[in-house]
Amino acid sequence: MGVYALVMSTAREIEEAIRSLPPSERNKLLHDIPDLFPELGGDTEWERIITDERPRPALSELLDKTEADFRRNPDGFPELSEGDFSSPS
């Protein structure tokens, strides 16, 4: 058993505790996750997503269709500007 069993038990207890929280507290915790796990935010998380090699057939199909549509009618895809990425103020 050792340390591994202790960690597994602790993780399981934490999961059970989270599940037992009222919805408002679970929602608050959800918003606090990035602070609790900084390694899951920013560039590290994007790098993990980018290097994940699991197949995603639905996403691949969507991207293939979009690429085919673009090749047939590039004018049907408006150019983006820097302002398109700004959040509304």
C-alpha positions as CSV (number, residue, x, y, z in Angstrom):
1,M,0.0,0.0,0.0
2,G,2.3,2.8,1.2
3,V,2.2,6.3,0.0
4,Y,0.3,5.5,-3.2
5,A,-2.6,4.0,-1.3
6,L,-2.7,7.1,0.9
7,V,-2.7,9.4,-2.1
8,M,-5.5,7.4,-3.8
9,S,-7.5,7.4,-0.6
10,T,-7.1,11.2,-0.2
11,A,-8.0,11.8,-3.9
12,R,-11.1,9.7,-3.6
13,E,-12.1,11.5,-0.4
14,I,-11.6,14.8,-2.1
15,E,-13.8,13.7,-5.1
16,E,-16.5,12.5,-2.7
17,A,-16.3,15.8,-0.8
18,I,-16.7,17.8,-4.0
19,R,-19.7,15.7,-5.1
20,S,-21.3,16.3,-1.7
21,L,-21.1,20.1,-2.1
22,P,-24.2,22.2,-2.8
23,P,-24.4,23.4,-6.4
24,S,-23.4,27.0,-5.5
25,E,-20.2,25.8,-3.8
26,R,-19.3,23.4,-6.6
27,N,-19.7,26.3,-9.0
28,K,-17.4,28.5,-6.9
29,L,-14.9,25.6,-6.8
30,L,-15.1,25.2,-10.6
31,H,-14.1,28.9,-11.0
32,D,-11.2,28.5,-8.5
33,I,-9.7,25.4,-10.2
34,P,-7.2,27.5,-12.3
35,D,-5.9,29.0,-9.1
36,L,-5.6,25.5,-7.4
37,F,-4.0,24.0,-10.5
38,P,-1.9,26.6,-12.3
39,E,-0.3,23.9,-14.4
40,L,-3.6,23.5,-16.1
41,G,-3.8,27.1,-17.3
42,G,-2.2,29.0,-20.1
43,D,0.5,27.7,-22.4
44,T,1.0,24.4,-20.5
45,E,-2.6,23.4,-21.0
46,W,-2.6,24.4,-24.7
47,E,0.6,22.4,-25.2
48,R,-1.0,19.4,-23.7
49,I,-4.0,19.8,-26.0
50,I,-1.9,20.3,-29.1
51,T,0.3,17.2,-28.4
52,D,-2.7,15.0,-27.5
53,E,-2.7,12.4,-30.3
54,R,-6.1,10.8,-29.5
55,P,-8.3,10.7,-32.6
56,R,-11.2,13.0,-32.8
57,P,-13.3,11.9,-35.8
58,A,-16.0,14.5,-35.3
59,L,-13.5,17.4,-35.2
60,S,-11.5,16.0,-38.1
61,E,-14.7,15.7,-40.2
62,L,-15.7,19.3,-39.3
63,L,-12.3,20.6,-40.3
64,D,-12.2,18.6,-43.5
65,K,-15.6,19.9,-44.5
66,T,-14.6,23.5,-43.6
67,E,-11.4,23.2,-45.6
68,A,-13.4,21.8,-48.6
69,D,-15.9,24.7,-48.4
70,F,-13.0,27.2,-48.2
71,R,-11.4,25.7,-51.3
72,R,-14.7,25.9,-53.2
73,N,-15.5,29.4,-52.1
74,P,-12.8,31.3,-50.3
75,D,-14.9,34.5,-50.6
76,G,-17.5,32.9,-48.3
77,F,-15.1,33.2,-45.4
78,P,-14.7,36.9,-44.3
79,E,-11.3,38.0,-43.2
80,L,-10.8,38.6,-39.5
81,S,-9.3,41.7,-38.0
82,E,-7.7,42.4,-34.6
83,G,-11.0,43.9,-33.5
84,D,-12.8,40.6,-34.0
85,F,-10.9,39.2,-31.0
86,S,-11.6,42.0,-28.7
87,S,-14.1,41.4,-25.9
88,P,-17.1,43.8,-25.9
89,S,-16.7,46.6,-23.5
